[in-house]
Amino acid sequence: MDIGWIFAVWPELSSKIDGNHPLRPSQHPTYLKGVILLIVKKHEPPGIIVNLEVLLRRLPKSFSGRNEIEHQLGNFKAGYHGELSLDYYLNRLPEEEYLILHDLRLFIQSAFFQIDTLILHRNFILILEVKNIAGEIYIDTTYNQMIRNLNGKIEVFQDPILQSYRQKKDLERWLVERNYPSIPVENIVVFTNPHSHIKNSSQDHSVYQRVIRSAKLLFHIESYFQSHQNPSLSPQQVTKLTRAF
């Protein structure tokens, strides 16, 4: 369900709810980016969570679409808490070598693309697509879908590997358009929910290569570092790129 129409029905909701949180997430600077480690900035709830919570407080209990909005809010909160849990591992990276940026929203040509978490090193960039989903998860790369079975209820989502790959290609184009030096861009999907049961065809090795649990993240980062030994960016270029993000 596309809940964007709600803002057209209640136009007064497009104004600021208070002095700190504009309703639309694209107008919220802390929704667009956050940096930890070298540039310390804690996670903040994405603007869409604030939006939906305010909306639910204003909607009548009898509103026919209320259950769907509550479901959407639960999904956004699950994703946000999954990213928070990942910080346990990210904070163990050497702070003199890595920059971590959260919730990026970047413009390329005529559209925006979003990245959950980006790890920036002088030698490479790593994109993390974070999933905090419980239940039995089957990743079907043949039909590019992710199927979740939770208590007998079947739900179909887009393929997170393909989603992560598109982010990689979009970021590479974004870097080229802004004349940054060529730097390797890696991408991986991280499942943070300990109650998810991930299943996959034994013939599809791309899932094993591109889907991990959060506990294995640091091992993968080390392997990327070993694969990319030569710096692509100077310290000055790292600073410039971080500001551009």
N, C-alpha and C positions, 0 to 999 in steps of 0.2 A: 504493500500500500504506500503510495506517495503522499506524505503528509504535508507537502509544501502548500497545498491549497488552503490549509487551515489559516495561514497568515494572510491570505486574501479575504477570507471570510471575516476574520477579526483584524481589520487594518490597524487598530490601536496597538496591537501587539508588536508591530514593527518598530515601535519607539523603544527607548531604553527602559528597562524595568527598574533599574536603580542607576546610581552614578558609575557603576563599575562594569556592568554586563549588558552590552547591547544584545538584542534578542537574536539577530542573525549571526551565525558563527563566522561568516566570511568577514564581518566587521570587527571581530574580536581579536586583537593582536596576540593575546596569550593563547588563543586557540591555534593560531597559525604556526607558532614555533615555541620551543622550549629547549634549553640547553643545560646539560649537567656536566659534571667533571670540571674541565678547565673553565668553562663559563657556567657558573652555578645558577640553575633555575629549576625549581621543582615543577613537577607535573601540576597542571590545573585541570579541572573538569572541562572537557570540550564544550564549546558554546551550545551545541545541539542538546546536550543534557540539561543545561540551564534552561534552554528554550522550552523543552518538553515538560519539565517540572513546573515551570510557570504556567504553561498552557493548561496542564491538567488541573492546576489549582483554580483556573478561571472557567474551565468547562463545567457545565452541569453534569451531575452524576448520571443523568438519563441520556446523555449524548451517545448516539448509536456507534460512533467510531472510537469511543473511549478505550475499549479493550485493546484495539489494534495499536493505539498510541502508547498505552502502557507496555505492550509487548515490544514495540520499537525502543522505548526508553530502557527497558531491561536489557535489550541487546547492546545498546550503546554503553550502558554502565558495565556490562560484562567485558566488553572490549577495553574500556578504560582501566578497569581493575586488573585485567591481564597485562596491560602495559606497565602498571605500577609494580606488579609482582616481578616483572623482568628486570627492574632496577636492582634487585638483589644481586644479580649476576653482572650487570653492566657496571656497577660501582666497584667491581673488582678488577676492572681494566686499569692499566697504568695511566694515571691521569696526565702524565707529561706527554703521552703519545696519542691519545684518543679524544675526540669530541663526539658527544652524543646529542643529537637533535631530535626532538619529538614533534609529532603532529605538523609536518610541513605541508604547506599548500602552495604549489608553485604554478606559475603561468607559462604556457607554451603555445605559441601561435594564438588560437582563438579559444582556448579552453584551459581549465585548471586540472592538475592532478595532485593527488595526496599521497603522502608517505607516512606510515605509522611511526617508524623510528629509523634514523639514518646514523650510521657510525662512520665518522670521518677520520681517516689516517692519512699521513703524507703519501703513503704507498698505494692506497686503495680506498674505495667507498663500499660500504655494505648496507644494503637495504633490508630491513626486517619487516615482514608482514606478520603482524601479531594476531593470533587467534586464541580466544579464551572460550572454548566451546566444550560443553560436557556431552556425554553420550557416546554412541558408537559412530565413528567417523569413517566414511569410505571415500577416498579420493579417486575419481574416475577421470583419468587424463585422456581417455578415448573420446568421451563426449564433453570434456571440459566442465565437470561439475563436481561438487562436494556434497555427499549425501549424509545427513545426520539422522540417526534413529535414537530418539530419547523417549523412553517409556512407551514404546510402540508408536510414537508419532514420527512420521517421516517428513523431513524438510530438505529441500534442495537449495544449495547456494552455488555461487560461481566458483570456479576452480581457483584456489588460492595460489597455486604455482603459476598459472597463467596471469593472474592478477599481479603477482610480484614481478613477473617478467615484463609486463607492460610498464610497470613503474621504472624498471631498469632502463628500458628503451626510451621512455619519456625523459628520464634524468640525463641520459647520454645526449639526447637532442638539446635539452636545456643548457647543458654545459657547452656544447658546440656553438650554439647561438650566441653565447656570451663570451666566446673566445677563451675559455679556460683550457689549460694544457690537457692533453689526453691522459686520463687516469682510469685504471680498471674499476669497473662497477660490478659488484657481486650482489646476488639477491637470494634470500632464503625465507622460508615460512617457519614461524616458531609457534608451537602450541604450548600454552602456559597452564591450561587447566589439567590438574593431575587426575581428574575423573573422566578424561576423554580416552576412548579406546580407538586407536587409529588403525584402520585396515587398508590393505592395498594388494593389488595383484602382484604376485611374486615375480612376474615378468617385467614389471615396470620399474626400472631402476631410477628413473628420474625422480620418483617420489622419495626414495631413500636418500638421494643426493640433495634434494631441495626442501625436505620437510623434517624438522627436528623438534624435540622437546627442549624447553628452556634450560634444563640442567646440562645439556650438551652444547650450549651456545658458545661458551668460552673456548672449547676445543675446536670448534669450527672457525672462530675468529683467528686462533693461532695458526690453523692450517692455511687460511687466506694470507696471513702475514708471511708464512713460509713460501707461499706461491708467488708473492709480490715483494721481492726483496729490495727493489730499486725505488727510491722516492720519485714521485711524479709531480709533487708540489713543494714549493719552498715554504718556510714558515709564514712569510708575508702573503703568499697566495692562499694558504690555509685560512688566515685571518680574513682576507678579502672574501673568500668563498663562504665562510661562516656568516659574515654580515649579509651577503646576498641571499642566503637561505632565510 
